Amino acid sequence: MTRKQWREKGYDDSPVVFLAERNGRIYAYTLPGELPSDFLDKSGQDYDYKKFGKPIRLLKRMVNEDVPNIVKTFRLT
């Protein structure tokens, strides 16, 4: 797909993040939108921050800070 097709299909407004277009190929990435269900409390309605606070904070930092910083280092040639 071309960049034009990408836009026409609405990917600019999707959770898929465009990286580059090279040789007729689009490179993109996505991140998880929610925490894994393994972190839910016994009711299954909310996350158990008391039990899983540290791994939840770690995952949030990875998704919101680390991955975007890593992606900035990508160079497609």
PyMOL commands that set and color helices and strands:
alter all, ss='L'
color gray80, all
select helices_A, chain A and resi 3-8+11-13+37-39+49-71
alter helices_A, ss='H'
color red, helices_A
select strands_A, chain A and resi 17-22+25-29
alter strands_A, ss='S'
color yellow, strands_A
deselect
rebuild
show_as cartoon
